[in-house]
């Protein structure tokens, strides 16, 4: 699988638009800034909802009402964040594919998405039950806690992608070569 991902990344890297984007004076910075701003919008809305679900803030507003009001900016922020994230990946695909931080970020994004989908279904059906309570049930608070933890992890690992602590060109233990997808380096180590 690592080899397939690396081959895809190398193909993307060979495309002229990938190189142009990465070497652009302004475009990469604008896309990265847009990504961060969209992340702030998305996480701002999400944290307000999660803090309500934890029973910490906005206790007088029913949870489902708050979620409905913040749903549109949350989804717009997520869509812009997701699109700009893909564009940032396309600008530097090989290094990003071989980043342990990127791989952890993807796993956390998947976990956050599953948590959100499961919880969204529960939220939609909560109109007359726990959504009115100032302190929601334990399972709701757990889902909100997981959401905050997953997204905090996404932000931290996303930021760590910029650093080369575990890049393939460095001498690393074989397990790190494997985890980061350092196909060529792992083959040389064996």
C-alpha positions as CSV (number, residue, x, y, z in Angstrom):
1,X,0.0,0.0,0.0
2,X,2.8,2.4,0.9
3,X,4.3,1.9,-2.6
4,X,1.0,2.6,-4.3
5,X,0.5,5.8,-2.3
6,X,4.0,6.9,-3.1
7,X,3.6,6.1,-6.9
8,X,0.4,8.2,-6.9
9,X,2.2,11.0,-5.1
10,X,5.1,10.9,-7.6
11,X,2.6,11.1,-10.5
12,X,0.9,14.1,-8.9
13,X,4.3,15.7,-8.3
14,X,5.2,15.3,-12.0
15,X,2.2,17.4,-13.0
16,X,3.1,20.9,-14.0
17,X,0.3,22.5,-11.9
18,X,1.6,20.8,-8.8
19,X,5.1,22.3,-9.3
20,X,3.7,25.7,-10.3
21,X,1.5,25.8,-7.1
22,X,4.4,24.8,-4.9
23,X,6.8,27.3,-6.4
24,X,4.3,30.2,-6.6
25,X,5.3,33.3,-4.6
26,X,1.7,34.0,-3.5
27,X,-0.8,31.2,-4.5
28,X,0.5,28.6,-2.0
29,X,0.5,31.1,0.8
30,X,-3.1,32.3,-0.1
31,X,-4.4,28.8,-0.2
32,X,-2.7,27.9,3.1
33,X,-4.1,31.1,4.7
34,X,-7.6,30.2,3.4
35,X,-7.2,26.7,4.8
36,X,-6.3,28.1,8.2
37,X,-9.2,30.6,8.2
38,X,-11.7,28.0,7.1
39,X,-10.4,25.7,9.8
40,X,-11.0,28.5,12.3
41,X,-14.6,29.0,11.1
42,X,-15.3,25.3,11.2
43,X,-13.7,24.6,14.5
44,X,-15.3,27.8,16.0
45,X,-18.7,26.5,15.2
46,X,-17.9,22.9,16.2
47,X,-16.4,23.9,19.5
48,X,-19.5,26.0,20.4
49,X,-21.7,22.9,19.7
50,X,-19.4,20.6,21.5
51,X,-19.2,22.9,24.6
52,X,-23.0,23.0,24.6
53,X,-23.1,19.2,24.4
54,X,-20.7,18.9,27.3
55,X,-23.0,21.2,29.3
56,X,-20.3,23.8,29.8
57,X,-21.7,26.7,27.7
58,X,-25.0,28.0,26.2
59,X,-26.9,25.8,28.6
60,X,-30.2,27.7,28.0
61,X,-30.2,27.0,24.3
62,X,-31.4,23.6,23.3
63,X,-28.6,21.6,21.7
64,X,-30.4,20.8,18.5
65,X,-31.4,24.5,18.0
66,X,-27.8,25.6,18.5
67,X,-26.6,22.9,16.1
68,X,-29.2,24.0,13.4
69,X,-28.2,27.6,13.7
70,X,-24.5,26.9,13.3
71,X,-24.8,24.1,10.8
72,X,-24.5,26.2,7.6
73,X,-21.3,28.1,8.6
74,X,-19.9,24.9,10.0
75,X,-20.4,23.0,6.7
76,X,-19.1,25.9,4.6
77,X,-16.0,26.1,6.7
78,X,-15.5,22.4,6.5
79,X,-16.0,22.4,2.7
80,X,-13.5,25.2,2.1
81,X,-11.1,23.6,4.6
82,X,-11.3,20.3,2.9
83,X,-10.8,21.7,-0.7
84,X,-7.9,23.8,0.3
85,X,-6.4,20.9,2.2
86,X,-6.5,18.8,-1.0
87,X,-4.9,21.6,-2.9
88,X,-2.1,21.9,-0.3
89,X,-1.6,18.1,-0.6
90,X,-1.3,18.4,-4.4
91,X,1.3,21.1,-4.1
92,X,3.7,18.9,-2.1
93,X,2.4,15.3,-2.6
94,X,5.6,13.2,-2.1
95,X,6.8,14.8,1.1
96,X,3.2,14.9,2.4
97,X,2.5,11.3,1.6
98,X,5.7,10.3,3.4
99,X,4.9,12.3,6.5
100,X,4.0,10.4,9.6
101,X,2.1,13.4,10.8
102,X,0.0,13.5,7.6
103,X,-0.9,9.8,8.1
104,X,-1.9,10.4,11.7
105,X,-3.9,13.4,10.6
106,X,-5.8,11.3,8.0
107,X,-6.6,8.6,10.6
108,X,-7.9,11.3,13.0
109,X,-9.9,12.9,10.3
110,X,-11.6,9.6,9.5
111,X,-12.3,9.0,13.3
112,X,-13.7,12.5,13.6
113,X,-15.9,12.0,10.6
114,X,-17.3,8.7,11.9
115,X,-17.9,10.3,15.3
116,X,-19.7,13.2,13.6
117,X,-21.8,11.0,11.4
118,X,-22.9,8.8,14.3
119,X,-23.6,11.7,16.5
120,X,-25.4,13.8,13.8
121,X,-28.0,11.1,13.5
122,X,-28.5,11.0,17.3
123,X,-28.7,14.8,17.3
124,X,-31.5,14.9,14.6
125,X,-33.6,12.6,16.7
126,X,-33.2,14.5,20.0
127,X,-35.8,17.2,19.5
128,X,-37.8,16.6,22.6
129,X,-35.5,14.6,24.9
130,X,-31.9,15.3,26.0
131,X,-31.4,18.3,23.7
132,X,-33.3,20.4,26.2
133,X,-31.3,19.3,29.2
134,X,-28.6,21.6,30.5
135,X,-26.3,18.6,31.1
136,X,-26.8,16.0,28.3
137,X,-26.4,12.3,29.0
138,X,-23.0,10.7,29.4
139,X,-22.9,9.2,25.8
140,X,-23.5,12.7,24.4
141,X,-20.8,14.2,26.5
142,X,-18.4,11.4,25.5
143,X,-19.1,12.1,21.8
144,X,-18.4,15.8,22.3
145,X,-15.2,15.0,24.2
146,X,-14.1,12.7,21.4
147,X,-14.9,15.3,18.8
148,X,-12.8,17.9,20.6
149,X,-9.9,15.4,21.1
150,X,-9.9,14.3,17.4
151,X,-10.0,17.8,16.1
152,X,-7.3,19.0,18.5
153,X,-5.2,16.1,17.2
154,X,-5.9,17.0,13.6
155,X,-4.8,20.6,14.2
156,X,-1.6,19.5,16.0
157,X,-0.6,16.9,13.4
158,X,-1.5,19.3,10.6
159,X,0.9,21.8,12.0
160,X,3.6,19.2,12.6
161,X,3.6,18.3,8.8
162,X,5.7,21.4,8.2
163,X,8.6,20.0,10.2
164,X,11.0,17.3,9.2
165,X,11.6,15.4,12.4
166,X,10.7,12.1,10.8
167,X,11.3,12.7,7.1
168,X,12.5,9.8,5.0
169,X,15.9,11.4,4.2
170,X,16.9,11.1,7.9
171,X,18.2,8.0,9.6
172,X,15.2,6.5,11.4
173,X,14.2,3.1,12.9
174,X,12.7,0.7,10.4
175,X,9.3,1.0,12.0
176,X,9.3,4.8,11.3
177,X,10.3,4.2,7.7
178,X,7.3,1.9,7.4
179,X,4.9,4.1,9.3
180,X,5.9,7.2,7.2
181,X,5.8,5.2,4.0
182,X,9.5,5.6,3.2
183,X,9.4,2.9,0.6
184,X,12.9,3.5,-0.9
185,X,14.6,4.0,2.5
186,X,12.9,0.9,4.0
187,X,14.1,-1.2,1.0
188,X,17.7,0.0,1.5
189,X,17.6,-0.7,5.2
190,X,16.8,-4.4,4.6
